Amino acid sequence: MEIDEAAIVRKPVLSLACLGLAIFLVAFPCLSGDLIVGNFSAGDRSGWTPKVFKGETSYSFVKEDGRTVLKAHSRAAASGLYKKIDLDPRAFPVLRWSWKIEHTIKKGNERTKAGDDYAARVYVVFPKTLFWKTRAINYIWANSLAIGASVPSAYTSNSMLVAVESGNEKAGKWVNEERNIYEDFRKFFGEEPPLLGAVALMTDTDNTGEEAVAWYGDITLVSHEAVTLPAVHRTLNATIPGTDRATFEKTRRHGEGRMSRLGLNWNEFLRIFRICAQN
């Protein structure tokens, strides 16, 4: 019987490396966490600028289900709020928010200008030097478009409408949403996205002349590292049983930024760690 001496050596070495990496991960984590774009639960609208298209939708803070949220009320009007940012969507790829509507727009139609009204929408804007190349992704509470479906805006093909909710089945209920804006941009526009320039929200009824009410919860962008955290933690826990999430999070926050200061690459670290865990 042949003996694989390299394997004999490799197994202990990889096990020790895996243990070392696991200890390093606990002691020197570098996750950036969430970036709060809309801190509405704190009654904070700083940095959000009104954008009026026709008439004016009212936006105000109210107490809803025991928390502070942003309420939008539109009567045959279209105005929104936007917040300028300057971020690489590869570093912060996931957008999270919560919302609730009173009802959808009866005469709303995602495919026509006359029906281009929505009780609630949250969108991301990717500006280009040439303004006509600026692109946007509108995450809408659709009127009739099926959940998961997408169509170009009736006004410009540079803006995509994505139905994350549709119809009145969930009207009156809070719904949590999550979208990977980096992957969505690549899917809809077939190229790598430029820097993210703004996050916006709007409740509009100017085209149909109807009335709509919506409520918006906090809006956050989640870092790439935070998105991969659950999988890494599962691997870590399998390697060193007993590393509960609370402890892992505490040490993560304590050591945030340490790896970057040491000049280490997070993705390469994850790759090596996964190889170790498989051996």
C-alpha positions in Angstrom: 0.0 0.0 0.0 1.4 3.4 -1.0 1.5 6.0 1.7 0.9 9.6 0.7 3.5 11.3 2.8 2.6 14.7 1.5 -1.0 14.2 2.7 0.2 13.2 6.1 2.2 16.4 6.4 -0.5 18.5 4.7 -3.3 17.5 7.0 -1.7 18.7 10.3 -0.3 21.8 8.6 -3.7 22.7 7.2 -5.4 22.0 10.5 -3.0 24.2 12.3 -3.4 26.9 9.6 -7.2 26.6 9.9 -7.0 26.9 13.7 -4.7 29.9 13.3 -7.0 31.5 10.8 -10.0 30.9 13.0 -8.3 32.5 16.0 -7.3 35.4 13.8 -10.8 35.9 12.5 -12.1 36.2 16.1 -9.3 38.4 17.3 -8.8 40.5 14.2 -12.1 40.8 12.3 -12.5 43.7 9.8 -16.2 43.8 8.8 -17.5 47.3 7.9 -21.1 46.5 8.8 -24.1 48.5 7.7 -24.2 52.0 6.4 -27.4 53.8 7.5 -28.7 55.9 4.6 -32.1 56.7 6.0 -32.1 56.9 9.8 -35.9 57.5 10.0 -36.4 55.6 13.2 -34.4 58.3 14.9 -36.5 61.0 13.3 -33.5 62.0 11.3 -33.9 63.2 7.7 -30.6 65.1 7.4 -29.0 64.8 4.0 -32.3 64.0 2.3 -33.2 66.6 -0.3 -36.7 67.1 -1.9 -37.0 66.6 -5.6 -40.3 68.1 -7.0 -41.6 66.9 -10.4 -45.2 67.9 -10.2 -47.1 69.1 -7.1 -45.6 68.0 -3.8 -46.0 64.8 -1.9 -45.8 65.4 1.9 -43.2 63.6 3.9 -43.4 63.6 7.7 -42.3 61.6 10.7 -45.0 59.7 12.5 -45.3 57.0 15.1 -46.4 53.8 13.5 -46.6 50.4 15.3 -44.4 51.7 18.1 -41.6 53.2 16.1 -40.8 56.4 14.2 -41.2 56.1 10.4 -41.4 58.4 7.4 -45.0 58.8 6.1 -45.7 59.9 2.5 -49.0 61.3 1.4 -49.6 62.1 -2.3 -52.6 63.7 -4.0 -52.1 64.0 -7.7 -48.5 64.9 -7.0 -45.0 63.7 -7.7 -42.1 64.6 -5.4 -39.5 62.5 -3.8 -36.5 62.6 -1.4 -33.0 61.7 -2.4 -29.7 61.5 -0.5 -26.4 61.9 -2.3 -23.7 59.3 -1.6 -20.5 58.3 -3.2 -19.9 54.5 -2.8 -18.6 51.6 -4.7 -21.6 49.1 -5.0 -19.1 46.3 -4.9 -18.2 47.3 -1.4 -21.8 47.9 -0.3 -23.8 45.6 -2.6 -27.0 45.0 -0.6 -29.8 47.6 0.0 -32.3 46.9 2.8 -35.4 48.7 3.8 -38.9 48.3 5.1 -42.2 49.8 3.9 -45.9 49.7 4.1 -48.7 51.0 1.8 -52.3 51.8 2.3 -53.2 50.6 -1.2 -51.8 50.5 -4.7 -52.8 52.8 -7.6 -56.0 51.7 -9.3 -55.2 53.1 -12.7 -51.5 52.4 -12.4 -49.7 50.7 -15.3 -46.0 50.0 -15.2 -45.8 50.1 -19.0 -47.3 53.5 -19.8 -46.5 57.1 -18.9 -50.2 57.6 -18.0 -50.0 54.9 -15.4 -46.5 55.5 -14.1 -47.5 56.1 -10.5 -46.6 54.0 -7.4 -47.7 54.0 -3.8 -44.0 53.4 -2.8 -40.7 53.1 -4.5 -37.1 53.1 -3.4 -34.4 53.6 -6.0 -30.7 53.8 -6.6 -29.0 56.2 -9.0 -25.7 55.6 -10.8 -24.6 58.9 -12.4 -22.3 59.2 -15.4 -20.3 62.2 -16.6 -22.7 62.4 -19.5 -26.0 62.9 -17.8 -28.0 61.0 -20.4 -26.1 57.9 -19.5 -27.1 58.1 -15.9 -28.9 54.9 -14.9 -31.3 54.0 -12.1 -33.0 51.0 -10.7 -36.5 51.6 -9.2 -37.6 49.0 -6.7 -41.4 49.5 -6.8 -44.5 48.3 -5.0 -46.1 47.5 -8.3 -49.7 47.9 -9.2 -50.1 44.9 -11.5 -46.6 43.8 -12.6 -45.8 40.4 -11.1 -43.4 40.2 -8.2 -39.9 39.6 -9.6 -40.7 41.0 -13.0 -38.9 44.0 -14.4 -39.6 46.5 -17.3 -37.9 49.6 -18.5 -39.4 52.9 -17.4 -42.0 54.3 -19.8 -39.9 57.5 -19.8 -36.4 56.1 -20.4 -34.7 52.7 -20.9 -31.9 53.9 -18.6 -34.2 53.4 -15.7 -35.5 49.9 -14.8 -38.6 49.2 -12.7 -38.4 46.1 -10.5 -41.5 44.8 -8.8 -40.4 43.7 -5.3 -44.0 43.7 -4.1 -47.3 43.8 -6.1 -51.0 44.4 -5.6 -52.9 44.8 -2.3 -52.3 41.4 -0.7 -49.8 42.8 1.7 -51.3 46.4 1.9 -51.5 47.6 5.5 -48.6 45.3 6.5 -44.9 46.1 7.1 -42.7 44.3 4.6 -38.9 44.0 4.8 -37.0 44.1 1.5 -33.4 43.3 0.4 -31.8 43.7 -3.0 -28.3 43.2 -4.3 -27.9 46.4 -6.2 -24.5 45.4 -7.6 -25.9 42.2 -9.2 -29.1 43.9 -10.3 -27.1 46.6 -12.2 -25.1 43.9 -14.0 -28.2 42.0 -14.8 -30.2 44.9 -16.2 -27.5 46.9 -17.9 -25.0 44.2 -18.8 -21.9 45.9 -17.4 -20.1 46.8 -14.2 -21.8 49.6 -12.3 -20.1 53.0 -11.7 -20.1 54.5 -8.3 -23.5 54.7 -6.6 -24.5 58.4 -6.5 -27.8 58.5 -4.7 -30.6 56.6 -2.9 -34.1 58.0 -3.3 -37.7 57.3 -2.4 -41.0 58.5 -3.8 -44.7 58.1 -3.5 -46.3 59.6 -6.7 -49.7 60.0 -8.1 -49.4 62.8 -10.7 -50.1 60.8 -13.8 -53.3 59.1 -12.6 -54.5 61.9 -10.3 -55.1 59.5 -7.5 -54.2 59.5 -3.8 -51.7 57.3 -2.1 -50.2 56.8 1.4 -47.1 54.9 2.3 -44.7 54.5 5.2 -40.9 54.0 5.0 -38.6 52.5 7.6 -34.9 52.8 7.8 -32.8 52.3 4.7 -29.4 50.7 4.9 -26.6 49.6 2.6 -24.8 46.4 3.8 -21.1 45.8 3.2 -19.8 42.9 1.2 -18.0 41.6 4.3 -21.2 41.7 6.4 -23.0 39.8 3.6 -20.5 37.0 3.8 -20.4 37.0 7.7 -23.1 34.2 8.3 -21.3 31.7 6.0 -18.0 32.5 7.6 -19.4 32.2 11.1 -20.9 28.8 10.2 -17.5 27.6 9.0 -15.8 29.0 12.1 -18.3 27.4 14.4 -17.8 24.0 12.7 -14.1 24.4 13.3 -14.3 25.8 16.8 -17.6 24.7 18.4 -19.2 27.2 20.7 -18.4 30.4 18.9 -21.9 31.8 19.2 -23.0 34.7 17.0 -23.2 37.2 19.8 -19.6 36.6 20.8 -18.5 36.7 17.2 -20.3 40.0 16.6 -18.8 41.5 19.7 -15.2 40.6 18.7 -16.0 41.7 15.1 -17.0 45.2 16.3 -14.0 45.4 18.6 -11.5 44.5 15.9 -13.1 46.3 13.0 -10.6 47.6 10.5 -7.7 45.7 11.9 -7.1 43.5 8.9 -7.2 46.5 6.5 -4.6 48.3 8.6 -2.4 45.2 8.4 -2.7 45.3 4.6 -4.6 42.0 4.4 -7.1 41.2 1.7 -10.5 40.0 3.1 -11.5 37.9 0.0 -8.2 36.1 -0.1 -8.5 35.4 3.6 -12.0 33.8 3.1 -10.6 31.7 0.3 -7.8 30.3 2.4 -10.1 29.8 5.3 -12.6 27.8 3.3 -9.7 25.6 1.9 -8.6 25.0 5.5 -12.1 24.1 6.6 -12.4 21.4 3.9 -9.3 19.6 5.1 
